[in-house]
Structure formats: structure tokens, C-alpha cells
Amino acid sequence: MATIQVLLDDSGAVLGTTQGPAAASGESAPEQVALVAGPGQQLVEVEVADELLEGPPAELHTHLKASLLG
């Protein structure tokens, strides 16, 4: 299982996901990347099966929408 952050809009649509923190590489790589919710958005952390992260993003977004909205 992996813990990811999911950024949702006010209708529950998945705007983006991130898994972190990841190790930075290279001289100018940022130390950490994070999602930030803006007005009308919500940031949630969820656990998902590792296999979902290996597939296409569309499948992950479909799974997240179904599991978050019931």
C-alpha cells in the first residue's frame, strides 16, 4: 500500500495526485514537491494499492473518484 495526496475540485473531480516525498536527484532538484489546495479545492491523503500506481493515471483517477465519493 502507498499513501498519496489527491487534489479534488468542489465537484469531487480529481485534479492531480502526488506520492511523496520522493528523493531529489540533480543539483537544482527541489527538496520536496507538494500539492496545495486553492479556493474550492480539497486535499486528502489516501492509501492505494501499489498496482494502481503502476497503471495509467486515468485508471487511478477513476478508482479514486469511486472510492472517495462512494
Secondary structure by P-SEA (a helix, b strand, c coil): cbbbbbbbcccccccccccccccccccccccbbbbbbcccbbbbbbbbccccccccaaaaaaaaaaaaac
